[in-house]
Amino acid sequence: MNNPFRKRNGCVAALVMFLLVIPVIGAYGAEKAVDKTKSPVRMAIIPLQAVLPKAESGNSVIGPLSGAIYFGGKIAEGGEKVVEELLMEKLKNFKTIEIIPQEKAEGIYKRVSAESLKMPLLEILKKTGVELDADLMAVGYVFRYVERIGYDYSAEKTASVAFEINFVNPKDGSIIWRGIFDKTQKSLMEDVLQIASFYKGHGKWLTARELTKQGMNQAFKTFSGFEH
């Protein structure tokens, strides 16, 4: 004889089991979703280098990676370090990257360079990147870093900065992005095209650092983001 109470109890037990299983399935699904999340891009910043004009080339300098020709000039002491610092500051704004400790990147790059004097630059960078287990490498050069002489609203000589930043894939040596900035601040009377730049500088004569920061922001406008 069928027992209606037994059937009802059986349905209740099945419902309880179903409700207990749902959170487990949900947790498993969430775990799988996390597994699919991309890991951060490991970025190594190679110490930026100053590139000065050679006597036979006048004021012209050539980008070691790009081969592009720039108008070179004086580089104030520590100028390349300022550009490197502002690059680091800019990269830290990207949440999708993990910056490899600077001391480690610099140490390995210097050692590999010393051991491979006759090796092409890209091969040195590739070898350094492999040792650092880097996904990308920021390699930059400073061609001009002239400090302002004067004050915010009265300058005897204006700031002038030129630099190039390259993002290199150490696996094949390809350059996936290049950011370039080359500017000498001018007054609005000298160049009406400078009005946007002058406005960003709050209508004052910028220091070389301020001009570099403005240039770093401008260069990164062409960068679409980090992807593996």
Backbone bond lengths (Angstrom), bond angles and torsions (degrees), N, CA, C in turn:
res aa  C-N    CA-C-N  psi(-1)  N-CA   C-N-CA  omega(-1)  CA-C   N-CA-C  phi
1 M - - - 1.463 - - 1.535 109.10 -
2 N 1.346 114.80 134.34 1.462 118.57 -177.97 1.525 110.87 -72.72
3 N 1.329 113.92 137.91 1.462 119.72 -179.90 1.534 108.35 -107.43
4 P 1.341 118.89 108.12 1.473 121.26 -177.45 1.523 112.50 -62.73
5 F 1.360 116.40 -30.64 1.474 118.95 179.57 1.518 111.19 -67.93
6 R 1.349 116.05 -37.20 1.468 119.82 179.80 1.524 109.71 -65.66
7 K 1.345 116.59 -39.97 1.470 119.37 178.49 1.527 110.68 -63.96
8 R 1.328 115.15 -42.66 1.463 118.52 -178.92 1.526 111.18 -63.99
9 N 1.342 115.79 -43.11 1.473 119.61 178.64 1.526 110.75 -62.74
10 G 1.335 114.80 -36.59 1.468 118.42 179.12 1.516 111.34 -65.93
11 C 1.325 118.15 -39.38 1.466 122.17 178.21 1.519 110.95 -65.42
12 V 1.346 115.47 -40.96 1.467 120.11 179.25 1.518 110.50 -63.03
13 A 1.342 116.30 -43.25 1.474 120.60 179.90 1.524 110.63 -62.93
14 A 1.331 116.32 -40.64 1.464 120.36 179.78 1.516 110.85 -65.26
15 L 1.342 116.61 -40.19 1.455 121.07 179.24 1.522 111.44 -64.13
16 V 1.337 116.52 -41.72 1.470 121.53 178.38 1.520 110.34 -61.44
17 M 1.344 116.36 -44.84 1.469 120.74 179.93 1.528 110.22 -62.10
18 F 1.330 116.62 -40.85 1.463 121.35 -179.66 1.526 111.23 -62.11
19 L 1.358 114.60 -43.77 1.464 119.22 -179.66 1.520 111.79 -66.91
20 L 1.330 117.12 -31.38 1.465 120.83 178.45 1.518 111.47 -72.86
21 V 1.337 115.94 -31.88 1.466 119.88 -175.96 1.527 111.29 -77.17
22 I 1.362 117.09 -32.61 1.469 120.60 -176.35 1.529 112.64 -54.73
23 P 1.371 119.60 -47.55 1.474 118.60 179.54 1.519 112.29 -61.56
24 V 1.344 116.74 -35.66 1.461 120.22 -179.88 1.517 110.06 -64.15
25 I 1.351 116.71 -44.47 1.457 120.90 178.80 1.525 109.91 -62.81
26 G 1.348 116.21 -42.19 1.460 120.64 179.38 1.508 111.70 -61.67
27 A 1.334 116.56 -42.97 1.462 121.20 179.66 1.513 110.44 -64.11
28 Y 1.325 116.55 -40.00 1.466 120.62 179.92 1.528 109.74 -64.19
29 G 1.347 114.53 -42.72 1.456 119.11 179.41 1.516 111.50 -62.88
30 A 1.340 116.47 -40.49 1.468 120.60 178.99 1.515 110.41 -65.03
31 E 1.338 115.92 -39.37 1.468 119.90 179.84 1.524 110.07 -63.72
32 K 1.339 116.62 -40.71 1.457 120.31 179.02 1.530 109.77 -64.82
33 A 1.346 115.79 -37.64 1.461 119.23 179.81 1.521 110.65 -63.76
34 V 1.334 116.47 -40.23 1.466 120.45 178.45 1.516 110.34 -65.00
35 D 1.322 116.58 -39.18 1.463 120.36 -179.78 1.519 111.74 -59.10
36 K 1.342 115.76 -30.77 1.456 119.73 -176.49 1.524 111.94 -83.69
37 T 1.314 117.47 -8.14 1.458 120.43 -179.79 1.529 109.83 -66.41
38 K 1.332 116.14 135.66 1.467 120.32 -178.34 1.528 110.29 -69.02
39 S 1.307 115.78 140.54 1.462 120.47 176.07 1.526 108.25 -76.80
40 P 1.338 118.22 157.28 1.474 120.92 -179.13 1.529 111.24 -62.37
41 V 1.314 115.42 152.39 1.463 121.70 175.24 1.527 107.45 -79.53
42 R 1.328 116.96 122.89 1.466 121.50 179.17 1.536 108.71 -83.00
43 M 1.327 114.37 115.11 1.461 120.43 -175.89 1.526 111.00 -111.93
44 A 1.333 116.01 128.10 1.465 121.57 174.70 1.524 108.47 -106.33
45 I 1.320 116.59 128.55 1.464 120.78 177.80 1.527 108.07 -101.37
46 I 1.324 115.13 110.02 1.460 119.86 178.39 1.528 107.97 -77.99
47 P 1.341 118.27 136.08 1.473 120.41 -177.93 1.528 111.61 -50.40
48 L 1.337 115.81 126.87 1.460 119.64 -179.97 1.529 110.41 -65.44
49 Q 1.314 115.65 144.49 1.459 120.59 -175.77 1.523 111.29 -117.57
50 A 1.324 115.40 144.37 1.462 121.41 175.58 1.526 108.55 -85.18
51 V 1.317 116.52 133.51 1.472 121.65 177.94 1.523 107.37 -118.09
52 L 1.325 116.49 112.20 1.464 121.94 -176.33 1.534 110.95 -101.99
53 P 1.324 117.14 151.06 1.473 120.31 178.77 1.526 111.01 -64.40
54 K 1.323 114.92 144.72 1.461 119.73 174.54 1.521 108.41 -89.60
55 A 1.327 115.31 154.38 1.471 120.07 -175.30 1.525 112.19 -55.81
56 E 1.336 116.68 -39.58 1.461 120.31 -175.70 1.526 113.68 -78.69
57 S 1.330 117.57 -10.35 1.469 119.98 -176.08 1.530 113.26 -106.41
58 G 1.322 116.98 9.07 1.452 119.60 -179.28 1.513 110.78 66.61
59 N 1.319 117.47 -128.80 1.455 121.55 179.45 1.529 112.92 -99.25
60 S 1.315 116.72 5.19 1.466 120.18 -177.30 1.526 111.31 -83.42
61 V 1.344 115.11 141.16 1.461 120.93 173.96 1.527 107.67 -132.69
62 I 1.319 115.60 156.57 1.458 121.09 -178.24 1.521 109.71 -118.13
63 G 1.313 116.54 132.27 1.459 121.39 176.92 1.529 109.71 -64.81
64 P 1.330 119.36 122.30 1.466 122.30 -176.98 1.528 113.91 -57.22
65 L 1.330 118.37 -32.13 1.467 120.86 179.97 1.519 112.86 -98.44
66 S 1.319 116.65 -39.01 1.462 120.11 -175.15 1.522 113.55 -85.37
67 G 1.331 116.33 -29.17 1.460 119.46 -174.92 1.518 111.93 77.75
68 A 1.329 117.28 2.38 1.470 121.60 179.97 1.526 109.97 -74.08
69 I 1.336 115.08 149.54 1.457 120.75 -178.94 1.537 109.25 -99.77
70 Y 1.327 115.19 131.50 1.461 121.31 -179.93 1.528 109.42 -123.72
71 F 1.325 114.25 160.42 1.461 120.05 172.30 1.521 106.44 -85.51
72 G 1.313 116.44 107.03 1.459 120.95 -177.72 1.513 111.60 -83.27
73 G 1.306 114.85 -177.10 1.453 119.19 -179.62 1.508 110.73 176.52
74 K 1.302 115.36 -162.65 1.458 120.01 180.00 1.521 110.71 -68.75
75 I 1.312 115.16 148.78 1.457 121.07 175.07 1.527 106.34 -125.09
76 A 1.313 115.78 110.13 1.463 120.67 -179.13 1.519 109.76 -57.99
77 E 1.308 116.41 149.09 1.456 121.09 -178.25 1.533 110.95 -54.61
78 G 1.318 115.25 126.63 1.460 120.53 -179.97 1.518 113.79 80.52
79 G 1.332 117.43 6.53 1.461 120.57 -177.83 1.513 113.10 -59.80
80 E 1.341 116.31 -42.52 1.466 119.55 -179.42 1.525 111.69 -66.18
81 K 1.335 116.75 -29.52 1.463 120.63 177.87 1.530 111.64 -70.43
82 V 1.329 115.66 -34.07 1.462 119.88 177.55 1.525 109.51 -66.14
83 V 1.331 116.92 -44.96 1.472 121.09 178.88 1.528 109.58 -62.22
84 E 1.333 117.04 -41.46 1.469 121.64 178.69 1.534 111.08 -63.17
85 E 1.303 116.24 -42.07 1.464 121.04 179.91 1.531 110.93 -62.41
86 L 1.336 116.30 -42.45 1.464 120.48 -179.46 1.529 111.22 -71.96
87 L 1.323 116.85 -30.56 1.471 120.45 174.16 1.524 109.63 -65.58
88 M 1.324 116.01 -46.00 1.465 121.07 178.14 1.531 110.23 -58.64
89 E 1.315 115.84 -43.92 1.466 121.61 179.98 1.529 110.28 -60.73
90 K 1.321 116.02 -40.29 1.466 120.97 179.85 1.525 111.18 -67.68
91 L 1.317 117.19 -43.54 1.464 121.42 -177.81 1.527 112.16 -66.64
92 K 1.326 116.54 -29.37 1.464 119.78 -179.51 1.525 111.63 -67.89
93 N 1.320 117.07 -15.35 1.465 120.45 177.72 1.531 112.03 -75.59
94 F 1.334 116.74 -16.07 1.459 120.62 179.44 1.526 108.70 -88.25
95 K 1.332 116.29 116.38 1.468 120.59 -177.39 1.521 112.61 -75.73
96 T 1.336 117.12 -12.22 1.468 120.19 -175.71 1.528 112.90 -92.23
97 I 1.334 117.69 6.80 1.462 118.11 179.56 1.526 111.34 -120.30
98 E 1.315 113.64 153.65 1.469 122.24 174.59 1.525 106.67 -119.67
99 I 1.323 116.85 113.86 1.465 120.45 -177.74 1.519 109.79 -83.06
100 I 1.308 115.63 122.69 1.462 121.45 177.51 1.535 108.14 -67.17
101 P 1.345 118.45 136.05 1.470 120.62 -178.91 1.528 112.47 -46.06
102 Q 1.329 115.17 130.88 1.459 120.94 -173.40 1.533 112.69 -61.04
103 E 1.329 116.92 -37.93 1.466 120.00 -179.32 1.530 110.72 -62.77
104 K 1.327 115.88 -39.79 1.466 120.80 179.62 1.528 110.84 -66.62
105 A 1.331 116.42 -46.31 1.465 120.62 -179.29 1.528 110.81 -62.35
106 E 1.329 116.13 -43.53 1.460 120.16 -179.16 1.525 111.47 -66.46
107 G 1.332 116.74 -42.49 1.466 120.65 -178.69 1.522 112.61 -62.90
108 I 1.326 116.57 -46.41 1.469 120.11 -178.71 1.528 110.81 -68.65
109 Y 1.338 117.18 -39.45 1.468 119.69 179.20 1.532 111.04 -62.19
110 K 1.327 116.72 -44.48 1.468 120.16 -179.67 1.524 111.16 -64.12
111 R 1.339 116.74 -40.43 1.468 119.61 179.97 1.526 111.40 -66.38
112 V 1.328 116.47 -46.24 1.467 120.37 -179.97 1.534 110.19 -62.75
113 S 1.337 116.97 -40.52 1.467 120.97 179.28 1.521 111.14 -62.54
114 A 1.337 116.37 -42.19 1.466 120.86 -179.00 1.527 111.22 -67.72
115 E 1.336 116.50 -34.10 1.465 120.70 -178.86 1.524 112.59 -81.34
116 S 1.330 116.70 -14.33 1.475 120.17 -173.50 1.524 110.84 -130.01
117 L 1.325 117.17 53.98 1.460 121.66 -174.96 1.523 113.11 -60.09
118 K 1.328 117.14 -33.79 1.467 120.47 -176.93 1.529 112.72 -94.01
119 M 1.318 115.90 2.04 1.461 119.87 -177.92 1.531 110.13 -83.64
120 P 1.342 118.81 139.59 1.472 121.07 176.96 1.530 110.95 -57.06
121 L 1.329 115.70 151.42 1.465 121.75 -175.89 1.529 112.15 -55.38
122 L 1.325 116.94 -45.58 1.465 119.08 -178.08 1.526 111.84 -62.68
123 E 1.333 116.75 -34.98 1.467 119.81 178.50 1.528 110.72 -68.16
124 I 1.331 116.08 -37.47 1.469 120.16 176.74 1.535 109.91 -63.37
125 L 1.329 115.78 -42.52 1.459 120.31 179.65 1.530 111.32 -65.87
126 K 1.320 116.37 -40.76 1.467 120.41 178.97 1.526 110.71 -63.01
127 K 1.331 115.58 -44.51 1.464 120.54 -179.73 1.530 110.42 -64.11
128 T 1.331 116.76 -41.56 1.466 121.34 178.06 1.519 110.52 -62.75
129 G 1.330 116.23 -44.14 1.460 121.15 -179.10 1.512 113.12 -62.37
130 V 1.326 116.18 -38.58 1.465 120.52 178.70 1.529 110.38 -64.86
131 E 1.324 116.27 -43.70 1.469 120.10 179.79 1.531 111.64 -64.78
132 L 1.329 115.79 -32.80 1.463 119.89 -179.65 1.526 112.22 -85.01
133 D 1.329 116.55 -8.14 1.466 121.71 -174.78 1.530 109.47 56.29
134 A 1.337 115.50 45.56 1.462 121.75 -177.36 1.526 110.77 -93.55
135 D 1.326 115.66 143.36 1.464 121.24 173.36 1.524 110.43 -83.28
136 L 1.323 115.86 -34.81 1.462 122.05 179.52 1.523 109.34 -144.50
137 M 1.345 114.50 156.64 1.455 120.29 177.60 1.520 109.02 -130.27
138 A 1.325 116.33 133.24 1.461 121.40 175.39 1.527 107.34 -94.90
139 V 1.318 115.99 117.76 1.466 121.75 -177.12 1.525 107.78 -123.36
140 G 1.331 117.27 117.78 1.457 119.59 -174.33 1.519 114.00 -129.91
141 Y 1.324 114.27 158.33 1.464 121.40 -179.95 1.529 109.30 -136.78
142 V 1.326 115.25 142.64 1.457 121.50 178.15 1.522 107.98 -112.62
143 F 1.325 116.82 125.05 1.463 121.98 -175.76 1.529 112.57 -105.35
144 R 1.334 115.37 -19.71 1.462 119.28 -178.96 1.523 107.73 -159.57
145 Y 1.321 116.03 134.63 1.467 120.78 177.21 1.523 107.01 -152.59
146 V 1.326 114.41 86.30 1.464 121.60 -176.25 1.526 108.64 -105.98
147 E 1.306 115.98 125.43 1.465 120.52 -176.96 1.526 111.47 -80.07
148 R 1.310 114.77 150.00 1.466 121.63 175.90 1.525 109.77 -66.86
149 I 1.306 115.45 141.92 1.464 120.57 172.53 1.526 106.81 -113.50
150 G 1.308 116.87 113.47 1.454 120.43 -178.21 1.516 110.89 132.16
151 Y 1.326 114.18 -151.50 1.462 120.38 -173.78 1.530 110.55 -125.82
152 D 1.332 114.94 177.56 1.463 120.19 -176.95 1.524 113.22 -53.39
153 Y 1.314 116.72 -41.19 1.461 119.99 -174.52 1.529 113.37 -116.89
154 S 1.324 115.26 12.36 1.459 119.69 177.51 1.528 108.46 -155.70
155 A 1.324 116.06 97.19 1.462 120.24 -175.90 1.524 111.31 -114.41
156 E 1.316 114.66 129.00 1.458 120.25 175.57 1.523 109.86 -75.95
157 K 1.341 115.55 -35.48 1.462 121.27 177.88 1.524 108.28 -141.62
158 T 1.328 117.33 135.63 1.467 120.39 -175.16 1.527 111.69 -90.55
159 A 1.317 114.99 160.59 1.468 120.92 178.87 1.527 110.21 -71.94
160 S 1.326 114.99 150.12 1.460 120.54 -179.52 1.526 108.46 -145.58
161 V 1.342 116.62 126.20 1.472 121.40 -174.68 1.528 110.71 -138.30
162 A 1.313 115.62 139.33 1.469 120.96 173.74 1.525 108.37 -142.70
163 F 1.341 116.30 126.82 1.465 120.08 177.76 1.525 110.43 -149.61
164 E 1.317 114.25 165.40 1.468 121.63 179.85 1.528 108.50 -139.13
165 I 1.342 116.67 130.82 1.462 121.88 178.06 1.529 108.56 -117.60
166 N 1.332 116.76 129.69 1.468 121.86 178.84 1.521 109.82 -119.89
167 F 1.324 117.06 136.59 1.462 122.00 171.97 1.530 107.04 -103.41
168 V 1.329 115.04 114.97 1.462 121.33 -174.37 1.526 110.79 -109.04
169 N 1.319 115.64 134.43 1.466 121.75 173.62 1.527 107.39 -85.98
170 P 1.339 118.85 111.50 1.465 120.61 -175.39 1.532 114.13 -68.68
171 K 1.323 116.51 -15.08 1.467 118.75 -178.18 1.527 111.86 -71.41
172 D 1.355 116.29 -38.02 1.463 118.70 -178.87 1.529 113.27 -129.69
173 G 1.333 116.90 0.04 1.462 120.18 178.12 1.522 113.93 78.92
174 S 1.334 117.70 8.24 1.472 119.97 -179.07 1.530 110.24 -75.55
175 I 1.311 115.66 148.37 1.466 121.83 177.16 1.517 107.42 -99.78
176 I 1.335 116.59 112.26 1.460 119.59 -174.27 1.525 112.61 -89.06
177 W 1.348 117.14 -17.29 1.468 120.23 177.32 1.511 109.40 -160.10
178 R 1.337 113.91 146.40 1.468 119.25 176.08 1.517 108.32 -136.17
179 G 1.320 116.36 127.28 1.452 121.68 176.98 1.520 109.84 -111.89
180 I 1.317 117.16 131.69 1.470 121.81 -175.05 1.530 109.99 -127.67
181 F 1.322 115.23 138.97 1.461 120.31 173.91 1.518 108.04 -140.06
182 D 1.331 116.42 131.90 1.457 121.19 -178.03 1.525 107.34 -150.54
183 K 1.314 116.50 102.11 1.468 118.55 -175.90 1.520 112.57 -152.18
184 T 1.317 113.70 142.69 1.457 122.60 169.33 1.522 105.92 -116.87
185 Q 1.305 117.72 123.08 1.461 119.43 -176.76 1.521 110.50 -66.12
186 K 1.324 113.97 133.16 1.469 120.42 178.65 1.524 109.39 -124.06
187 S 1.298 115.10 160.64 1.463 119.42 177.20 1.521 109.29 -79.14
188 L 1.309 116.15 162.09 1.467 120.30 178.01 1.527 111.36 -63.21
189 M 1.317 116.92 -28.89 1.460 120.35 178.51 1.524 110.27 -68.14
190 E 1.340 116.88 -33.06 1.460 121.02 -179.09 1.519 112.26 -78.06
191 D 1.334 116.27 -36.60 1.456 119.63 -174.79 1.524 109.99 -152.28
192 V 1.333 117.12 105.40 1.472 120.57 -178.09 1.517 111.39 -66.13
193 L 1.347 117.71 -19.57 1.463 120.71 178.90 1.527 111.62 -70.62
194 Q 1.331 116.74 -11.78 1.459 120.96 -179.32 1.532 112.31 -84.52
195 I 1.307 118.21 2.73 1.463 120.48 -172.53 1.530 112.97 -58.82
196 A 1.359 117.61 -40.02 1.464 120.49 179.64 1.522 110.39 -65.31
197 S 1.324 116.13 -44.26 1.465 120.77 179.54 1.520 110.80 -64.84
198 F 1.322 116.53 -41.20 1.456 120.92 -179.09 1.528 110.12 -66.26
199 Y 1.333 116.41 -36.28 1.471 121.20 178.34 1.532 110.26 -65.70
200 K 1.354 116.39 -41.93 1.464 120.32 179.14 1.524 111.16 -63.84
201 G 1.311 115.93 -29.55 1.459 120.34 178.73 1.513 112.24 -86.80
202 H 1.344 116.86 14.06 1.467 122.96 178.36 1.527 111.40 60.58
203 G 1.332 115.56 31.46 1.460 120.18 174.96 1.510 114.49 67.90
204 K 1.332 117.52 28.27 1.466 119.92 -179.24 1.522 109.91 -129.01
205 W 1.319 115.20 168.64 1.460 120.28 176.50 1.522 108.51 -80.59
206 L 1.311 116.56 120.76 1.456 121.13 -174.95 1.523 111.81 -80.73
207 T 1.327 116.13 152.86 1.460 120.67 168.97 1.526 107.09 -77.02
208 A 1.329 117.26 169.06 1.461 120.48 179.15 1.526 110.54 -62.53
209 R 1.324 117.07 -36.76 1.467 120.69 178.85 1.529 110.93 -65.50
210 E 1.338 116.29 -44.09 1.466 120.39 179.48 1.526 110.96 -64.14
211 L 1.327 116.28 -39.61 1.461 120.51 178.20 1.528 110.46 -66.10
212 T 1.339 116.36 -38.47 1.467 121.16 178.16 1.523 111.19 -64.31
213 K 1.320 116.50 -42.51 1.469 120.10 179.36 1.521 110.57 -63.30
214 Q 1.316 116.09 -42.14 1.458 120.53 176.86 1.531 109.40 -61.77
215 G 1.330 115.89 -41.65 1.460 120.66 -179.95 1.515 113.26 -67.34
216 M 1.332 117.32 -35.48 1.463 121.07 179.39 1.528 109.58 -65.26
217 N 1.335 115.84 -43.10 1.466 119.95 177.77 1.529 110.85 -62.97
218 Q 1.317 115.54 -39.75 1.465 120.42 -179.05 1.529 110.55 -67.12
219 A 1.324 116.87 -43.16 1.465 120.83 -178.87 1.524 111.44 -62.82
220 F 1.337 116.96 -40.24 1.462 120.93 -175.97 1.531 112.94 -74.85
221 K 1.324 117.76 -6.57 1.464 119.60 175.47 1.525 111.23 -65.02
222 T 1.325 116.92 -21.04 1.465 120.47 180.00 1.525 111.87 -91.13
223 F 1.335 116.83 -0.44 1.468 120.65 -177.14 1.512 110.00 -95.56
224 S 1.334 116.56 128.12 1.465 121.29 -173.92 1.524 113.83 -89.31
225 G 1.337 118.34 -13.88 1.466 120.62 179.19 1.506 112.36 127.56
226 F 1.332 115.58 171.23 1.458 121.84 -176.83 1.519 110.92 -94.49
227 E 1.310 116.19 129.52 1.456 122.33 173.67 1.514 108.38 -140.38
228 H 1.350 115.35 152.29 1.462 118.38 175.60 1.515 109.30 -72.07
